[in-house]
Amino acid sequence: MRHDWVDVSFQDLNSLEHHQTLTGFIARIFQHEYVHLQGITLIERGAMQASNSLNEVIR
């Protein structure tokens, strides 16, 4: 599951800082690509979600 929106800060090629709120499909794409940059694989992400679901059931 991904969030419907994300706030991001980044620098462009001229080192100017930007802040932006991404929503909808663009927010989902950003989160998907961010996970790749963190080195998290699809299998690891599935395991993390399963673990979180199990923790909610236990509570």
Residue, then its C-alpha position, 0 to 999 in steps of 0.5 A: m500500500r502506498h500513500d495518496w500523497v507525499d511531500v518531497s524536497f530535491q535539488d535540480l541540476n543547478s543546485l536550486e532547492h525545490h519543495q513539492t507535494l505529489t498526489g495521485f499516480i505521480a505520488r505512487i510512482f515516486q514512492h515506487e522509485y524511491v523504494h528502488l533507490q533504497g535497495i528494497t526488492l519486491i520480495e523484501r517489501g512483501a515480507m515487510q507488509a506481511s510482518n506489519s499485517l501480522n503485528e496488527v492482528i496480534r495487537 
